[in-house]
Amino acid sequence: MKAVIMAGGEGTRLRPLTSNVPKPMMPLANRPMMEHIVGLLKRHGFDEIVATVAFRANQIRDWFGDGSDFGVRMVYAVEESPLGTAGSVRNAMEELTEPFLVISGDVLTDVDLGRIVAAHREKKALATIGLIRVENPLEFGIVITRDDGSIERFLEKPGWGQVFSDTINSGIFVLEPGIFDYIPPDRAVDFSGEVFPALLADGKPLHGAVAEGYWEDVGNLESYLRAHADILDGKVLVEIDGFEQREGLHVGDNVTIHPDAEVVAPGVIGDNCRIEAGARLGPYSVLGRGVRVRAGADLERVVVADNAYLAEAVSLRGAVIGRSSDLRRGVQVD
């Protein structure tokens, strides 16, 4: 079975970090979000991938190429104008002549994809939506299913008085090629807002399968920091670059840590970083490649992107620092 990664997102809620970077290329523990998705697909036996790309598409194509470095075969479907979730998949329909899986390239997850595929085949559905249970479904669209797993209705952005379910649409689907009959060409079309309601209205077999595993919609700075903390706490199965110097502390190549620097696990220190005497990296500090941390700097629960410079006495708490940032002496970000 082929897989489609929807990778055209701009990540507007993460700007300015995503002003020049497609959201799927935002790093999580120093690997692009989408690379973690490719790893998930490979672990589940999906070795043929179609990536739908739009904003800054060349960055994605340059990183993944034909997929061979990642153990998969990857091709691309480029949107010349925004086509929505369903429209972007339709744009790749020539590659999709058999049942296929669709997944977002800008989430963090380790859900059991095989369970969703198995449910789809068992129910002989036209479309199966992977469902996730969440504590607070208000910011998502609720999916209400019957006892047999068939979908009864969708409820977008409910109030608490309307919350009768904790299952939401994960953005992971298994689809039959017949789905393209419900996706008009040459315009923006979304699965949730148009395609799936049309299937319901026509009485087509539309099912939901509750997915087991971790799932985080990395849509804003708060969830971006939370995703990093969850990676470091081992709540989600992903690969972290570098060697584990001690439990929970992952260190890359050519890293210099002065003996008088304090480094508290868990954390990630990327290649070519330099941590000077008197600096403190508190727990849940993630440094990209080539970051320099000067004497007296104090960091905790932060993500610092590649090639940033943190001068003496810089203090960071719960912050995200962009690539090549230059923070002068005494700067505080809380």
HUKA-V109127 format. One record per backbone hydrogen bond with DSSP energy under -1.0 kcal/mol. CO is the residue of the C=O (numbers start at 1). NH is the residue of the N-H. Records with the same first field share a line. If there is no record, write none. Layout:
# HUKA-V109127
CO->NH, NH
This chain:
# HUKA-V109127
2->101
3->50
4->103
5->52
6->105
9->23
11->14
12->15
14->17
16->19
22->25
23->26
24->34
26->33
31->28
32->36
33->37
34->38
35->39
36->40
37->41
38->42
39->43
40->44
41->46
42->45
47->73
48->3
49->75
50->5
51->77
52->7
53->79
54->57
56->59
57->61
58->62
59->63
60->64
61->65
64->67
66->74
67->70, 72
68->71
73->49
75->51
77->53
83->189
84->88
85->89
86->90
87->91
89->92
90->93
92->95
93->96
100->175
101->4
102->173
103->6
108->216
111->113
113->117
114->118
115->119
116->120
117->121
118->122
119->123
120->125
126->176
127->207
128->174
129->209
130->170
131->211
132->168
137->140
141->169
142->155
144->152, 153
146->149
149->208
150->146
153->144
155->142
159->162
160->163
162->164
166->134
167->143
168->132
172->130
173->102
174->128
175->100
176->179
177->180
178->181
179->182
180->183
189->86, 87
190->194, 195
191->196
194->198
195->199
196->200
197->201
198->202
199->204
200->203
205->126, 127
206->151
207->129
209->131
212->112
214->110
216->108, 218
217->219
220->224
221->225
222->226
223->227
224->228
225->229
226->230
227->231
228->232
229->233
230->235
231->234
243->245, 251
246->249
248->267
249->245
250->269
251->243
253->272
256->275
258->261
260->278
262->281
266->284
267->250
268->287
269->252
270->273
271->290
273->256
274->293
275->258
276->279
279->262
280->299
281->264
283->301
285->268
286->304
287->270
289->307
291->274
292->310
293->276
294->297
295->313
297->280
298->316
299->282
300->318
302->286
303->321
304->288
305->308
306->324
308->292
309->327
310->294
311->314
312->330
314->298
315->333
316->300
319->303
321->305
322->325
325->309
327->311
328->331
331->315
333->317
